[in-house]
Amino acid sequence: MAIAAPVSRRALRALARVTLAGACALASHAARAQAPSVLTVPRLAQFESLDPQRGFGQTEDQVLRQVYSTLMTYAYLERPFKLEPDLLAAMPTLAADKLTWTFKLRQGVRFIDNPCFPGGKGRELTSDDVLYSLKRYADGNVNSKSWFALQGMVVGLDDFHAATLKAGPAADLTARDVAGLRKVDASTFTIRLTHENALFLHALAMAPTAIVPREAVQFYKDRFQVNPVGTGPFMATQALARQGTMRLVRNPNYYRTYPGVGAPGDAGKGLLKDAGKRLPLVDLLEMPLIEEDPPAALKFLRGELDWRPMDRAWFMKMVMRNADGSFRLRDEDAAKFSIYGVPGLETEYLLLNLRDPVIGGNRLLRQALAAAVDPQAVIDKLWNGRSRRLQSLVPYDLPGNERETGAVARPHDVAAARRLLAQAGYPEGKGLPVLTISFFQTNAATHDEYDLLKSQFAAVGVQVRGVFMDQPTFTRAMENGNYQLASYGWEADYPDPEDFYQLLYGRNVPPGNNWTGFANPAYDRAYEASRFMANGPERLAQLRAMNALVQDEVPMIVLYDPLKFGIVQNWVGNFKRNLMLQETMFLSVDMARKSKGLR
């Protein structure tokens, strides 16, 4: 497995050569050319596709947001999370009909220079690019993973989606008219909705709705998934590999600046000192693939990584709990590093395949499996207590969570699990085949998770076998229904409970995100009724109804919401964890301190 080289003189000379070649056009910035700044953060798993409309997941998102831009984004520093314009000149305006949004693009935003354009020169972004990208997002042959976010929202877009599926993958229907998408001029367009909808603008901040140029899609064809051509803060100078170290250089034409507004206390922490500076603040972004925790920890200690998530073993060695319940680094580490801990906005769960002949038709068996799992033991033994047991699909800090709905999950109960197993036809597990649990990583931490789940199931008479895959293989297995149980999780795409309940919506069965194959009319009615509602008592009642059906039918076993901890080198500036975007473009690196810190 290829790993990142230290940020050494050799690496800096290599960057200088790239600079002299004109890849990142640093010749006009003499200071940068003399001492280029390098930010190195690890990738934890291989990506599946870097075609925005095809790729969807945390692994893809980490890279896509570096090289592509969306119409909307989230403010970096402000809390609670706040939408703001990205490719837009200002926030869109809503007409009196409460359905028609008008958008105005920033002037002068350009796609990066790339061979797909005449003469290799990137051109200016236009309304045509936006409408092309939104239609491509709705193409059922291109996008099977994130279509849910605009499904049913835009006039005519669902009909377009159906037409693409009927026409097949060889057809390109992006020239076809969609009633709800209208070009006004080169920088102005409108989108007309089917319903009043508070969620709509959030969908335009998701990486799969990033704007792509038609020329790149047509030029690269299948290779577009590893040859990104966007307007983002960084850019690739060659095709990107799933393994090894990915290197992205600063986009000299990027249009955004560091924010001048933050949350209370941010100014005192020095988070506003770079207000108004052109982004990104570093010249080179290195992203080595490091799937195991021990080598990542060693590289961080040697100064070869600037920021990484904190694994269980390292957390136990380096972190202490204060009297008020907060966490701090040991004194000897606090001078060199800083830590953070934020709510994960993520739900971890076990999927159960309702298309499987053993599990799918036996509700009592699924209930027995749910009662056998002890989420708190997983939290305590694998996460050092750094997670919260969930009673519903919704993370603890989002609207519609268990505190608001009163949702209650099926409790861990060994006696109940054994009783249900007998009622399901398998007393003490006799006659039940060995069940498989699929995982999307192969590292030691994943094997620890499997060992713990295996022991919990064995305690009630259920025997299981682990199947360990990389992310692309896992995704294909889930979409094709080639699994029985699977460990997975969902991180918020936007701060709303709908993003989580759509995972079990009947219309989202594979190739959509409902990998369980769960299709329940009562659940679907509650989902459809709640989807466009404002948060309030009526919506909470629908969420309670959906959660009760999940507990009874058990298409998934909801486990916990992780508290995300990480560690950062003290030579990194402006760090504030934001789970709604990628922080890298806002970060600075003091290269003088970094050079001294390299071991």
FENGI-V544694 format. One record per residue. N is the residue number from 1. D_LAST is the distance of its C-alpha to the last C-alpha in whole Angstrom. Layout:
n=N d_last=D_LAST
n=N d_last=D_LAST
This chain:
n=1 d_last=22
n=2 d_last=20
n=3 d_last=17
n=4 d_last=15
n=5 d_last=13
n=6 d_last=9
n=7 d_last=10
n=8 d_last=10
n=9 d_last=13
n=10 d_last=15
n=11 d_last=15
n=12 d_last=16
n=13 d_last=19
n=14 d_last=20
n=15 d_last=21
n=16 d_last=22
n=17 d_last=25
n=18 d_last=25
n=19 d_last=26
n=20 d_last=29
n=21 d_last=30
n=22 d_last=31
n=23 d_last=30
n=24 d_last=29
n=25 d_last=31
n=26 d_last=28
n=27 d_last=31
n=28 d_last=32
n=29 d_last=29
n=30 d_last=28
n=31 d_last=25
n=32 d_last=24
n=33 d_last=24
n=34 d_last=22
n=35 d_last=19
n=36 d_last=20
n=37 d_last=18
n=38 d_last=16
n=39 d_last=17
n=40 d_last=15
n=41 d_last=17
n=42 d_last=18
n=43 d_last=22
n=44 d_last=23
n=45 d_last=26
n=46 d_last=28
n=47 d_last=30
n=48 d_last=34
n=49 d_last=35
n=50 d_last=34
n=51 d_last=38
n=52 d_last=38
n=53 d_last=41
n=54 d_last=40
n=55 d_last=37
n=56 d_last=37
n=57 d_last=34
n=58 d_last=31
n=59 d_last=29
n=60 d_last=31
n=61 d_last=31
n=62 d_last=27
n=63 d_last=28
n=64 d_last=32
n=65 d_last=31
n=66 d_last=28
n=67 d_last=31
n=68 d_last=34
n=69 d_last=36
n=70 d_last=39
n=71 d_last=42
n=72 d_last=41
n=73 d_last=38
n=74 d_last=37
n=75 d_last=36
n=76 d_last=32
n=77 d_last=32
n=78 d_last=36
n=79 d_last=37
n=80 d_last=39
n=81 d_last=38
n=82 d_last=40
n=83 d_last=41
n=84 d_last=41
n=85 d_last=42
n=86 d_last=39
n=87 d_last=41
n=88 d_last=44
n=89 d_last=45
n=90 d_last=46
n=91 d_last=47
n=92 d_last=50
n=93 d_last=53
n=94 d_last=55
n=95 d_last=59
n=96 d_last=62
n=97 d_last=62
n=98 d_last=59
n=99 d_last=58
n=100 d_last=57
n=101 d_last=54
n=102 d_last=54
n=103 d_last=50
n=104 d_last=50
n=105 d_last=47
n=106 d_last=44
n=107 d_last=46
n=108 d_last=43
n=109 d_last=41
n=110 d_last=40
n=111 d_last=39
n=112 d_last=36
n=113 d_last=37
n=114 d_last=38
n=115 d_last=40
n=116 d_last=42
n=117 d_last=44
n=118 d_last=46
n=119 d_last=45
n=120 d_last=41
n=121 d_last=42
n=122 d_last=41
n=123 d_last=44
n=124 d_last=44
n=125 d_last=44
n=126 d_last=48
n=127 d_last=50
n=128 d_last=51
n=129 d_last=47
n=130 d_last=47
n=131 d_last=50
n=132 d_last=49
n=133 d_last=46
n=134 d_last=48
n=135 d_last=50
n=136 d_last=48
n=137 d_last=46
n=138 d_last=50
n=139 d_last=50
n=140 d_last=50
n=141 d_last=49
n=142 d_last=46
n=143 d_last=45
n=144 d_last=46
n=145 d_last=43
n=146 d_last=43
n=147 d_last=47
n=148 d_last=48
n=149 d_last=46
n=150 d_last=49
n=151 d_last=52
n=152 d_last=55
n=153 d_last=54
n=154 d_last=55
n=155 d_last=58
n=156 d_last=59
n=157 d_last=55
n=158 d_last=56
n=159 d_last=59
n=160 d_last=57
n=161 d_last=54
n=162 d_last=57
n=163 d_last=58
n=164 d_last=55
n=165 d_last=55
n=166 d_last=59
n=167 d_last=58
n=168 d_last=55
n=169 d_last=52
n=170 d_last=53
n=171 d_last=55
n=172 d_last=54
n=173 d_last=55
n=174 d_last=53
n=175 d_last=56
n=176 d_last=58
n=177 d_last=59
n=178 d_last=58
n=179 d_last=60
n=180 d_last=58
n=181 d_last=55
n=182 d_last=57
n=183 d_last=56
n=184 d_last=57
n=185 d_last=56
n=186 d_last=53
n=187 d_last=51
n=188 d_last=53
n=189 d_last=53
n=190 d_last=55
n=191 d_last=54
n=192 d_last=57
n=193 d_last=56
n=194 d_last=59
n=195 d_last=58
n=196 d_last=57
n=197 d_last=53
n=198 d_last=51
n=199 d_last=48
n=200 d_last=49
n=201 d_last=46
n=202 d_last=43
n=203 d_last=44
n=204 d_last=43
n=205 d_last=40
n=206 d_last=39
n=207 d_last=37
n=208 d_last=40
n=209 d_last=42
n=210 d_last=39
n=211 d_last=41
n=212 d_last=41
n=213 d_last=43
n=214 d_last=46
n=215 d_last=45
n=216 d_last=42
n=217 d_last=44
n=218 d_last=46
n=219 d_last=44
n=220 d_last=42
n=221 d_last=44
n=222 d_last=42
n=223 d_last=39
n=224 d_last=39
n=225 d_last=37
n=226 d_last=33
n=227 d_last=34
n=228 d_last=34
n=229 d_last=36
n=230 d_last=36
n=231 d_last=36
n=232 d_last=33
n=233 d_last=30
n=234 d_last=28
n=235 d_last=29
n=236 d_last=29
n=237 d_last=29
n=238 d_last=30
n=239 d_last=31
n=240 d_last=29
n=241 d_last=28
n=242 d_last=28
n=243 d_last=25
n=244 d_last=22
n=245 d_last=20
n=246 d_last=22
n=247 d_last=22
n=248 d_last=24
n=249 d_last=25
n=250 d_last=26
n=251 d_last=30
n=252 d_last=32
n=253 d_last=35
n=254 d_last=34
n=255 d_last=36
n=256 d_last=35
n=257 d_last=33
n=258 d_last=31
n=259 d_last=34
n=260 d_last=35
n=261 d_last=37
n=262 d_last=35
n=263 d_last=36
n=264 d_last=37
n=265 d_last=34
n=266 d_last=31
n=267 d_last=32
n=268 d_last=31
n=269 d_last=28
n=270 d_last=27
n=271 d_last=28
n=272 d_last=31
n=273 d_last=29
n=274 d_last=29
n=275 d_last=32
n=276 d_last=34
n=277 d_last=31
n=278 d_last=31
n=279 d_last=29
n=280 d_last=27
n=281 d_last=24
n=282 d_last=22
n=283 d_last=22
n=284 d_last=21
n=285 d_last=20
n=286 d_last=18
n=287 d_last=20
n=288 d_last=18
n=289 d_last=21
n=290 d_last=19
n=291 d_last=22
n=292 d_last=21
n=293 d_last=19
n=294 d_last=17
n=295 d_last=15
n=296 d_last=15
n=297 d_last=13
n=298 d_last=11
n=299 d_last=9
n=300 d_last=10
n=301 d_last=8
n=302 d_last=5
n=303 d_last=6
n=304 d_last=8
n=305 d_last=12
n=306 d_last=13
n=307 d_last=16
n=308 d_last=17
n=309 d_last=20
n=310 d_last=20
n=311 d_last=21
n=312 d_last=24
n=313 d_last=22
n=314 d_last=19
n=315 d_last=22
n=316 d_last=23
n=317 d_last=20
n=318 d_last=19
n=319 d_last=22
n=320 d_last=25
n=321 d_last=29
n=322 d_last=30
n=323 d_last=34
n=324 d_last=35
n=325 d_last=33
n=326 d_last=30
n=327 d_last=27
n=328 d_last=24
n=329 d_last=20
n=330 d_last=20
n=331 d_last=20
n=332 d_last=17
n=333 d_last=15
n=334 d_last=17
n=335 d_last=16
n=336 d_last=13
n=337 d_last=15
n=338 d_last=18
n=339 d_last=20
n=340 d_last=24
n=341 d_last=27
n=342 d_last=29
n=343 d_last=33
n=344 d_last=32
n=345 d_last=35
n=346 d_last=35
n=347 d_last=38
n=348 d_last=37
n=349 d_last=40
n=350 d_last=41
n=351 d_last=43
n=352 d_last=47
n=353 d_last=48
n=354 d_last=52
n=355 d_last=53
n=356 d_last=52
n=357 d_last=55
n=358 d_last=54
n=359 d_last=53
n=360 d_last=54
n=361 d_last=58
n=362 d_last=57
n=363 d_last=56
n=364 d_last=57
n=365 d_last=54
n=366 d_last=52
n=367 d_last=53
n=368 d_last=52
n=369 d_last=49
n=370 d_last=48
n=371 d_last=49
n=372 d_last=47
n=373 d_last=44
n=374 d_last=42
n=375 d_last=40
n=376 d_last=39
n=377 d_last=38
n=378 d_last=36
n=379 d_last=34
n=380 d_last=34
n=381 d_last=32
n=382 d_last=30
n=383 d_last=29
n=384 d_last=29
n=385 d_last=32
n=386 d_last=30
n=387 d_last=33
n=388 d_last=37
n=389 d_last=40
n=390 d_last=42
n=391 d_last=46
n=392 d_last=46
n=393 d_last=44
n=394 d_last=43
n=395 d_last=40
n=396 d_last=40
n=397 d_last=40
n=398 d_last=42
n=399 d_last=45
n=400 d_last=48
n=401 d_last=45
n=402 d_last=47
n=403 d_last=48
n=404 d_last=50
n=405 d_last=52
n=406 d_last=52
n=407 d_last=51
n=408 d_last=50
n=409 d_last=49
n=410 d_last=50
n=411 d_last=49
n=412 d_last=47
n=413 d_last=50
n=414 d_last=51
n=415 d_last=54
n=416 d_last=55
n=417 d_last=53
n=418 d_last=55
n=419 d_last=58
n=420 d_last=57
n=421 d_last=56
n=422 d_last=59
n=423 d_last=61
n=424 d_last=59
n=425 d_last=61
n=426 d_last=58
n=427 d_last=59
n=428 d_last=56
n=429 d_last=54
n=430 d_last=57
n=431 d_last=58
n=432 d_last=54
n=433 d_last=52
n=434 d_last=49
n=435 d_last=47
n=436 d_last=44
n=437 d_last=41
n=438 d_last=39
n=439 d_last=35
n=440 d_last=33
n=441 d_last=30
n=442 d_last=29
n=443 d_last=26
n=444 d_last=26
n=445 d_last=27
n=446 d_last=30
n=447 d_last=31
n=448 d_last=31
n=449 d_last=33
n=450 d_last=35
n=451 d_last=36
n=452 d_last=37
n=453 d_last=39
n=454 d_last=41
n=455 d_last=41
n=456 d_last=43
n=457 d_last=45
n=458 d_last=46
n=459 d_last=47
n=460 d_last=50
n=461 d_last=51
n=462 d_last=49
n=463 d_last=47
n=464 d_last=44
n=465 d_last=42
n=466 d_last=39
n=467 d_last=38
n=468 d_last=35
n=469 d_last=34
n=470 d_last=32
n=471 d_last=33
n=472 d_last=35
n=473 d_last=37
n=474 d_last=37
n=475 d_last=39
n=476 d_last=41
n=477 d_last=42
n=478 d_last=43
n=479 d_last=45
n=480 d_last=47
n=481 d_last=48
n=482 d_last=46
n=483 d_last=45
n=484 d_last=46
n=485 d_last=44
n=486 d_last=40
n=487 d_last=37
n=488 d_last=37
n=489 d_last=36
n=490 d_last=37
n=491 d_last=35
n=492 d_last=37
n=493 d_last=38
n=494 d_last=40
n=495 d_last=41
n=496 d_last=44
n=497 d_last=45
n=498 d_last=47
n=499 d_last=44
n=500 d_last=44
n=501 d_last=47
n=502 d_last=48
n=503 d_last=46
n=504 d_last=49
n=505 d_last=51
n=506 d_last=54
n=507 d_last=54
n=508 d_last=50
n=509 d_last=50
n=510 d_last=48
n=511 d_last=47
n=512 d_last=47
n=513 d_last=44
n=514 d_last=47
n=515 d_last=46
n=516 d_last=48
n=517 d_last=51
n=518 d_last=52
n=519 d_last=55
n=520 d_last=57
n=521 d_last=60
n=522 d_last=60
n=523 d_last=56
n=524 d_last=57
n=525 d_last=59
n=526 d_last=57
n=527 d_last=54
n=528 d_last=56
n=529 d_last=58
n=530 d_last=55
n=531 d_last=53
n=532 d_last=54
n=533 d_last=55
n=534 d_last=54
n=535 d_last=52
n=536 d_last=55
n=537 d_last=57
n=538 d_last=59
n=539 d_last=55
n=540 d_last=54
n=541 d_last=57
n=542 d_last=56
n=543 d_last=53
n=544 d_last=54
n=545 d_last=56
n=546 d_last=54
n=547 d_last=51
n=548 d_last=54
n=549 d_last=55
n=550 d_last=51
n=551 d_last=52
n=552 d_last=55
n=553 d_last=54
n=554 d_last=51
n=555 d_last=49
n=556 d_last=46
n=557 d_last=45
n=558 d_last=43
n=559 d_last=40
n=560 d_last=38
n=561 d_last=36
n=562 d_last=32
n=563 d_last=30
n=564 d_last=27
n=565 d_last=24
n=566 d_last=21
n=567 d_last=17
n=568 d_last=16
n=569 d_last=13
n=570 d_last=15
n=571 d_last=14
n=572 d_last=17
n=573 d_last=20
n=574 d_last=24
n=575 d_last=23
n=576 d_last=26
n=577 d_last=26
n=578 d_last=30
n=579 d_last=31
n=580 d_last=33
n=581 d_last=31
n=582 d_last=28
n=583 d_last=26
n=584 d_last=23
n=585 d_last=26
n=586 d_last=26
n=587 d_last=22
n=588 d_last=21
n=589 d_last=17
n=590 d_last=16
n=591 d_last=14
n=592 d_last=14
n=593 d_last=12
n=594 d_last=10
n=595 d_last=9
n=596 d_last=8
n=597 d_last=6
n=598 d_last=4
n=599 d_last=0
